[in-house]
Amino acid sequence: MKKYKLQNTEVDSIELKALAVSRGMKVDKEVYRRFSETCRLDMNPLTCNCFVLSDGTIVQLTDMGFHLKYLSGILSWSNLKLLKYASQLTTPFSLRLSGDSPALFYEDECVDIVSLPPRTDFYQRKTASGTRFVGNSVLQGLDWVSFQCLWPCEYAASGKPCEFCFSGGDFETLARKQKPLPAALPAPDVAEIVQYAAERAGVSGVQITGGSTFDGQAEAEHIRAYLAALAGDDALRGKLKELLLYITPPSDRGLIDGYFELSASRIACSLELWDLELAKTVTPGKVAYTTRERHLDVLTYIAEKYGKAKAFSNFIIGIEPFESLREGATYLAERGVLPSASVWMPMGRPVRGNMTPPGVDYYRRVKELFAELYVKHDLSPPETRGLNVCIERDIMRYALGE
């Protein structure tokens, strides 16, 4: 794993990724001019840009200039209020040209020559029914297509969104204005988007993600429809190495069995935070409605019945103290549940009135902890190349000495 210099501080690629993801960067206009026609580099924040460090680590690229303009163009007053935190959203990172190549800079020093994924017309596409790919799905890194929110979050609409979730804030605003929530994306559209991504963008992993629901059966109907649409195409299913589900833990365990029968690879019932008192504020719906106990019950059930790392729980890295994160990740790992790590992006929404991410020491301790847990408890994240924001595959590479 490559080492980099940030002025007087040496970091490895995982630490550099966490810092760059959590702080965003400024992208020089010349980079857009030079590479937007041949690479996946778009000024629209919904296209989920990324770049690749010289050692192969994939990093989310959030252009802070365009991100703030995007926020200011949103009509919801609750979202416009985020701009009062703009002074906290400064970044030392930038993407500029070094000769003819894109390069990551820290302050005015070049850190690494990077690469950009090849361009595809994915974001210009629509499904046969007229659904736009952009805004409903994103390409992540080189191997993944992800769906942000296939069905609405009823917890958010009830006034209890996760603080860090931008989509949750939108659902809460719609409900407060007594406007209808958007309908779930139809299964044929999802299958069409995945098929195009697999055939034209080379993806081999799919993330199925929705909002939290009060009715487990209603959520199950959505999930079964998506899985059946994907599993029904033998050629497509043969191209997919990983099919990850992010779900609300159901009270009926039989629903879990049905998802695995329909070819789900792994299932996440994400806690996001381990510190329960903090979670009551940051993820109030999950604590009040689903409960910590049900999350743990379902995760343990999956691990015991389907094997190690078949269940996983996302942690938003950077929000809670390291000590409580360590306690939670260890608890899950000891029970065969994979603790996964998603770097908190403060530019999404403030958490407890704060948009300041932690420093490199925090990320370094997380890296060492998760690497130890993965090896000790024989827990392996998906083998496909990394995701833009999540760092578990990067940590596994580090643990294996790659």
TIDOLO-805796 format. One line per field, with one value per residue (C-alpha): residue number from 1; residue in three letters; x, y, z. Coordinates in Angstrom, 3 decimals. Each point is the difference from the previous one (the first is absolute). Layout:
N
pos <- c(NUM	...)
code <- c(ala	...)
c1 <- c(X	...)
c2 <- c(Y	...)
c3 <- c(Z	...)
This chain:
402
pos <- c(1	2	3	4	5	6	7	8	9	10	11	12	13	14	15	16	17	18	19	20	21	22	23	24	25	26	27	28	29	30	31	32	33	34	35	36	37	38	39	40	41	42	43	44	45	46	47	48	49	50	51	52	53	54	55	56	57	58	59	60	61	62	63	64	65	66	67	68	69	70	71	72	73	74	75	76	77	78	79	80	81	82	83	84	85	86	87	88	89	90	91	92	93	94	95	96	97	98	99	100	101	102	103	104	105	106	107	108	109	110	111	112	113	114	115	116	117	118	119	120	121	122	123	124	125	126	127	128	129	130	131	132	133	134	135	136	137	138	139	140	141	142	143	144	145	146	147	148	149	150	151	152	153	154	155	156	157	158	159	160	161	162	163	164	165	166	167	168	169	170	171	172	173	174	175	176	177	178	179	180	181	182	183	184	185	186	187	188	189	190	191	192	193	194	195	196	197	198	199	200	201	202	203	204	205	206	207	208	209	210	211	212	213	214	215	216	217	218	219	220	221	222	223	224	225	226	227	228	229	230	231	232	233	234	235	236	237	238	239	240	241	242	243	244	245	246	247	248	249	250	251	252	253	254	255	256	257	258	259	260	261	262	263	264	265	266	267	268	269	270	271	272	273	274	275	276	277	278	279	280	281	282	283	284	285	286	287	288	289	290	291	292	293	294	295	296	297	298	299	300	301	302	303	304	305	306	307	308	309	310	311	312	313	314	315	316	317	318	319	320	321	322	323	324	325	326	327	328	329	330	331	332	333	334	335	336	337	338	339	340	341	342	343	344	345	346	347	348	349	350	351	352	353	354	355	356	357	358	359	360	361	362	363	364	365	366	367	368	369	370	371	372	373	374	375	376	377	378	379	380	381	382	383	384	385	386	387	388	389	390	391	392	393	394	395	396	397	398	399	400	401	402)
code <- c(met	lys	lys	tyr	lys	leu	gln	asn	thr	glu	val	asp	ser	ile	glu	leu	lys	ala	leu	ala	val	ser	arg	gly	met	lys	val	asp	lys	glu	val	tyr	arg	arg	phe	ser	glu	thr	cys	arg	leu	asp	met	asn	pro	leu	thr	cys	asn	cys	phe	val	leu	ser	asp	gly	thr	ile	val	gln	leu	thr	asp	met	gly	phe	his	leu	lys	tyr	leu	ser	gly	ile	leu	ser	trp	ser	asn	leu	lys	leu	leu	lys	tyr	ala	ser	gln	leu	thr	thr	pro	phe	ser	leu	arg	leu	ser	gly	asp	ser	pro	ala	leu	phe	tyr	glu	asp	glu	cys	val	asp	ile	val	ser	leu	pro	pro	arg	thr	asp	phe	tyr	gln	arg	lys	thr	ala	ser	gly	thr	arg	phe	val	gly	asn	ser	val	leu	gln	gly	leu	asp	trp	val	ser	phe	gln	cys	leu	trp	pro	cys	glu	tyr	ala	ala	ser	gly	lys	pro	cys	glu	phe	cys	phe	ser	gly	gly	asp	phe	glu	thr	leu	ala	arg	lys	gln	lys	pro	leu	pro	ala	ala	leu	pro	ala	pro	asp	val	ala	glu	ile	val	gln	tyr	ala	ala	glu	arg	ala	gly	val	ser	gly	val	gln	ile	thr	gly	gly	ser	thr	phe	asp	gly	gln	ala	glu	ala	glu	his	ile	arg	ala	tyr	leu	ala	ala	leu	ala	gly	asp	asp	ala	leu	arg	gly	lys	leu	lys	glu	leu	leu	leu	tyr	ile	thr	pro	pro	ser	asp	arg	gly	leu	ile	asp	gly	tyr	phe	glu	leu	ser	ala	ser	arg	ile	ala	cys	ser	leu	glu	leu	trp	asp	leu	glu	leu	ala	lys	thr	val	thr	pro	gly	lys	val	ala	tyr	thr	thr	arg	glu	arg	his	leu	asp	val	leu	thr	tyr	ile	ala	glu	lys	tyr	gly	lys	ala	lys	ala	phe	ser	asn	phe	ile	ile	gly	ile	glu	pro	phe	glu	ser	leu	arg	glu	gly	ala	thr	tyr	leu	ala	glu	arg	gly	val	leu	pro	ser	ala	ser	val	trp	met	pro	met	gly	arg	pro	val	arg	gly	asn	met	thr	pro	pro	gly	val	asp	tyr	tyr	arg	arg	val	lys	glu	leu	phe	ala	glu	leu	tyr	val	lys	his	asp	leu	ser	pro	pro	glu	thr	arg	gly	leu	asn	val	cys	ile	glu	arg	asp	ile	met	arg	tyr	ala	leu	gly	glu)
c1 <- c(0.000	1.455	1.114	-0.635	1.169	-2.419	2.529	1.696	-2.450	0.389	-3.221	-0.867	-2.665	-2.826	0.729	0.346	-3.301	-1.801	1.390	-0.872	-3.499	-0.843	1.286	-0.832	2.168	0.161	0.222	1.801	-2.094	2.830	-0.430	-3.637	0.931	2.715	-1.701	-3.799	-0.333	2.009	-0.452	-2.780	0.311	-3.150	-0.885	-3.315	0.497	-2.583	2.444	2.184	3.419	3.072	3.715	2.539	3.255	3.113	-0.186	-3.566	-1.931	-3.326	-0.991	-3.237	0.475	-2.242	0.687	-0.845	-0.602	-2.715	-1.335	-0.772	-1.596	-2.155	-1.125	-0.845	-2.191	-2.198	-3.374	-0.448	0.736	1.193	2.682	0.896	0.771	2.926	1.832	0.528	2.547	1.919	2.859	0.668	0.206	3.513	2.396	3.761	-0.479	-0.269	0.067	2.214	2.129	3.572	1.312	-2.669	-1.293	-2.558	1.681	-1.088	1.460	0.119	0.276	2.467	1.934	-0.670	-0.867	-0.622	-0.672	-3.466	-2.234	-3.680	-2.402	-0.797	-3.047	-3.329	-3.375	-1.602	-1.189	-1.532	-2.186	-3.663	-1.834	-2.674	-2.608	1.801	1.716	3.314	3.029	1.447	-1.651	-1.045	3.282	3.737	3.115	2.491	3.637	0.604	-2.263	-3.176	-3.418	-1.921	-3.535	-0.291	-3.568	-2.224	-2.945	-0.743	1.099	-3.088	2.084	1.179	-3.514	-1.160	2.486	2.847	2.562	3.628	1.763	2.720	-2.407	-0.724	-2.850	-1.550	-0.065	-1.871	-2.605	-0.510	-0.536	-2.529	-1.985	0.060	-1.397	-2.614	1.289	-0.032	3.171	1.432	-1.013	2.464	2.035	-1.581	1.888	0.263	1.746	2.481	0.772	0.441	2.403	2.056	0.072	1.290	2.594	1.228	0.192	1.247	1.829	1.392	-1.565	-0.148	-1.484	-3.441	-1.182	-3.746	-0.876	-3.276	-1.470	-1.111	-3.602	-2.577	-1.513	2.498	-2.270	-0.315	3.780	0.377	-2.238	2.351	3.126	-1.378	-1.038	3.494	1.760	-2.350	0.514	3.775	-0.003	-2.361	2.657	2.529	2.495	-0.129	0.211	3.106	1.701	-0.714	2.446	-1.676	-3.579	-0.183	-3.273	-0.401	-3.281	-2.088	0.391	-3.365	-1.811	-0.634	3.287	-1.550	0.298	3.775	0.006	-1.985	2.543	2.867	-2.060	-0.325	3.823	0.835	3.716	-0.026	-2.511	0.593	-2.110	2.124	0.329	2.061	1.099	0.635	-0.262	-3.691	-0.495	1.585	-2.008	-3.256	0.841	1.725	-2.099	-3.203	-2.306	2.171	0.218	-3.652	-1.737	2.234	1.990	3.593	-1.124	-1.664	3.014	2.274	-2.454	-0.267	3.732	0.813	-2.637	1.527	3.557	-0.960	-2.100	1.821	3.586	2.594	-0.216	-3.350	-1.432	1.520	-0.645	1.163	1.655	0.227	3.659	0.735	-3.180	0.436	3.039	2.468	-0.516	-3.709	0.669	2.591	-2.473	-2.693	2.248	1.535	-3.403	-1.193	3.226	0.049	-3.415	0.933	-1.526	2.155	0.411	0.273	1.358	-1.497	1.829	-2.234	-0.369	-0.903	-0.893	-3.196	-1.722	1.284	-0.091	-0.766	0.719	3.449	1.554	3.619	1.497	2.650	3.738	2.294	0.669	-3.661	-0.007	3.317	-1.427	-3.108	2.170	2.081	-3.062	-1.990	3.022	0.581	-3.658	-0.216	3.015	-0.727	-3.618	0.445	-2.282	0.457	-1.746	-1.085	2.979	-0.977	2.013	-0.825	-2.907	0.316	-0.697	0.219	3.455	-0.477	1.459	2.930	0.543	-0.050	2.658	2.068	-0.588	1.173	3.090	-1.093)
c2 <- c(0.000	3.269	2.804	3.677	3.279	2.676	2.668	-1.440	-2.861	-3.429	-1.851	-3.167	-0.252	-0.892	2.982	2.234	-1.278	0.654	3.522	0.837	-1.506	1.792	3.379	0.051	2.000	2.783	-1.098	2.254	0.951	-1.138	-3.547	0.030	1.481	-2.575	-3.175	0.346	-1.242	-3.178	-0.784	-0.310	3.569	2.088	3.304	-1.487	-1.229	-2.741	-1.844	-1.021	0.714	-1.837	-0.268	-2.782	0.400	-1.420	-3.112	-0.766	1.486	1.491	3.345	1.994	3.330	2.718	3.350	2.397	2.907	-1.770	-1.756	3.314	1.369	-3.130	0.513	3.631	-1.025	-2.303	1.550	-1.440	2.659	-2.657	-0.966	3.588	0.466	-2.373	2.854	1.653	-2.770	0.852	1.498	-3.476	-1.522	1.092	-2.497	-0.197	-2.484	0.823	-1.804	1.746	-0.776	-1.170	0.088	-1.828	-2.087	0.639	0.265	0.227	2.993	0.767	3.754	0.752	-3.273	-2.874	-3.149	-2.503	-0.352	-1.505	-1.483	0.376	-2.778	-0.086	1.892	-1.735	1.358	-1.592	3.324	1.091	-3.096	-0.588	-3.282	-1.149	1.536	3.365	-0.201	1.853	-1.911	3.130	0.827	-3.605	-1.862	0.614	-1.729	-0.423	-0.663	-2.573	-2.855	1.270	1.389	1.288	1.202	2.828	-0.440	-2.388	0.480	2.925	0.181	0.017	0.635	3.271	0.909	-0.519	2.639	-2.329	-0.003	-0.945	3.340	-0.749	-1.183	2.504	-2.092	-0.296	3.763	0.222	-2.576	1.855	3.270	-1.561	-1.443	3.274	1.787	-2.749	-1.001	-3.639	-2.046	-1.298	-3.456	-2.875	-0.457	-2.809	-3.285	-0.095	3.395	-1.239	-3.092	2.103	2.372	-2.876	-1.770	3.099	0.611	-3.595	-0.053	3.539	1.045	-3.366	-0.076	-3.263	1.192	1.421	1.839	-0.090	2.726	1.468	1.977	-1.400	-1.198	-0.691	-2.905	-2.820	-1.785	3.095	0.400	-3.700	0.342	2.625	-2.003	-3.283	1.761	1.452	-3.277	-1.998	2.413	-0.361	-3.751	-0.573	1.067	-2.856	1.905	2.996	-2.071	-1.680	3.391	0.944	-1.047	1.867	0.990	1.941	0.795	2.854	-0.617	0.812	-3.027	-1.803	-1.628	-3.010	-1.853	-1.980	3.097	-0.201	-3.607	1.016	2.676	-2.468	-2.458	2.762	0.304	2.781	-0.228	1.885	1.919	3.146	1.180	3.016	1.412	2.975	0.797	-2.149	2.690	-0.412	3.400	1.687	-2.214	1.202	3.451	-0.867	-3.025	0.550	-2.050	-3.091	0.150	0.845	-2.171	-2.887	-0.121	-0.979	-3.443	-0.886	1.129	-2.242	-2.903	-0.003	0.498	-2.904	-2.197	0.560	-0.661	-3.188	-1.427	1.198	0.405	2.575	3.408	-0.813	2.560	3.434	3.288	3.323	2.444	3.665	0.566	3.367	0.805	-1.912	-0.327	-2.699	-1.837	-0.673	-0.877	-2.538	-1.529	-0.376	-1.286	-2.550	-1.161	-0.667	-1.582	-2.461	-1.202	-0.398	3.301	2.157	3.558	2.195	3.524	2.936	3.301	2.797	2.743	3.107	1.948	-2.089	1.223	1.261	-2.436	1.498	3.425	-1.011	-0.505	-0.481	-3.459	-1.635	-0.001	-2.650	-1.685	-1.001	-1.609	-1.731	-1.592	-1.109	-1.584	-1.928	-1.131	-1.239	-1.711	-1.887	-1.003	-1.175	-2.270	-1.255	-0.910	-1.045	2.707	0.996	2.946	-0.293	-0.787	2.434	3.208	2.668	2.369	3.784	0.664	-3.387	-1.176	-3.631	-1.517	2.423	-1.077	-3.662	0.680	1.607	-2.955	-2.418	2.087	0.764)
c3 <- c(0.000	-1.128	2.341	-0.666	1.467	1.160	0.841	3.116	0.534	-1.616	-0.813	-1.856	-2.689	2.414	2.199	-3.039	-1.369	3.293	0.200	-3.607	0.214	3.244	-1.139	-3.683	-2.384	-2.528	-3.614	-2.436	-3.040	-2.253	1.318	-1.087	-3.361	-0.628	1.250	0.066	-3.583	0.540	3.705	2.563	1.209	0.148	1.673	1.171	3.613	-0.589	-2.250	2.952	-1.509	1.204	-0.724	0.479	1.906	-1.617	2.218	-1.157	2.934	-1.120	1.533	-0.096	-1.769	1.442	-1.620	2.810	-2.370	-1.958	3.091	1.719	-3.175	-0.131	3.608	-0.659	-2.934	2.066	0.737	3.496	2.611	2.445	-2.488	-0.799	3.680	-0.475	-1.675	3.374	0.613	-3.167	2.023	1.429	-3.464	-0.886	-1.538	-0.553	-2.855	-3.674	-3.313	-2.532	-2.997	0.373	-3.534	-1.986	2.936	2.740	3.383	3.614	1.830	3.716	0.387	-2.826	0.079	-2.387	1.954	-2.784	-3.709	-0.250	-2.685	-0.839	-1.077	-3.723	-1.149	-0.559	-1.096	3.082	1.420	-3.286	-0.173	0.766	0.461	-2.435	2.322	-0.020	3.397	0.027	1.201	1.609	3.295	0.529	-0.318	0.020	-1.240	2.810	-0.737	-2.720	1.085	1.617	-0.809	3.013	0.589	2.507	1.231	-1.936	2.358	2.338	3.628	2.189	3.101	-1.532	-1.086	3.592	1.142	1.029	-2.863	0.505	0.427	-2.556	-2.726	-2.760	-1.418	3.439	0.296	-3.296	1.104	3.277	-1.889	-2.395	2.886	1.928	-3.063	-0.322	-3.410	-1.134	0.284	-3.284	-1.130	0.180	-3.172	-2.067	-0.120	-3.828	0.094	2.599	-2.067	-3.139	1.748	1.437	-3.356	-1.754	2.719	-0.233	-3.788	-0.694	3.187	1.079	3.466	1.924	3.291	0.832	3.106	0.624	2.488	1.198	2.814	3.341	0.139	2.690	-1.966	-0.504	-2.461	-2.191	-0.076	-0.757	-3.041	-1.426	0.749	-1.359	-3.198	-0.505	0.749	-2.202	-2.903	0.298	0.620	-2.905	-2.502	-0.078	-2.128	2.336	3.173	-1.385	-0.217	3.623	2.713	2.852	0.689	3.251	1.745	2.468	1.811	3.034	2.300	-0.168	2.902	-2.262	-0.523	-2.825	-2.183	0.395	-1.187	-3.063	-0.925	0.051	-2.043	-2.604	-0.226	2.446	0.798	3.317	2.048	2.015	2.907	0.726	3.496	-1.255	3.595	3.064	2.684	0.820	1.596	-3.000	-2.349	1.601	-1.352	-3.280	-1.086	1.988	-2.231	0.123	3.780	0.658	-2.581	-1.025	3.273	0.584	1.152	-3.304	-1.993	2.050	-0.050	-3.805	-0.554	2.328	-1.650	-3.432	1.196	1.818	-2.842	-3.108	1.157	0.875	-1.686	-1.598	2.397	0.247	1.706	-1.276	2.387	-0.956	0.786	1.568	1.908	3.253	2.298	-0.958	3.294	-0.597	-3.651	1.147	2.438	-2.653	-2.789	2.369	1.249	-3.547	-1.240	2.896	-1.187	-3.656	-1.134	-2.260	1.298	-3.085	-0.079	-1.881	0.380	1.277	-2.602	2.034	-3.133	-0.199	3.152	3.348	2.909	3.399	-1.470	-1.203	-3.421	1.078	-0.653	2.198	-0.673	-1.411	3.359	0.258	-3.443	0.728	3.145	-1.904	-2.695	2.526	1.972	-2.970	-1.556	3.254	0.268	-3.619	0.357	3.518	-0.743	-3.656	-1.370	-3.616	-1.703	-3.653	-2.213	-2.725	-0.152	2.536	0.342	-0.113	3.674	1.745	1.079	1.093	-3.182	0.232	3.599	-1.003	-2.603	2.728	2.350	-2.716	-0.741	-3.563)
